[in-house]
């Protein structure tokens, strides 16, 4: 069974965007904790 992580980043808060929205998925992908990692940047976070 494949494991997948899907992160929908919609917060306009820079700290949330970096720590949760980007660093966590990056770590998951680098450490190969899951087979597939996708990040969707949506709404206010697009302006960061």
Secondary structure, 3 states (H helix, E strand, C coil): CCCEEEEEECCCCHHHHHHHHHHHHHHHHHHCCCCEEEEEECHHHHHC
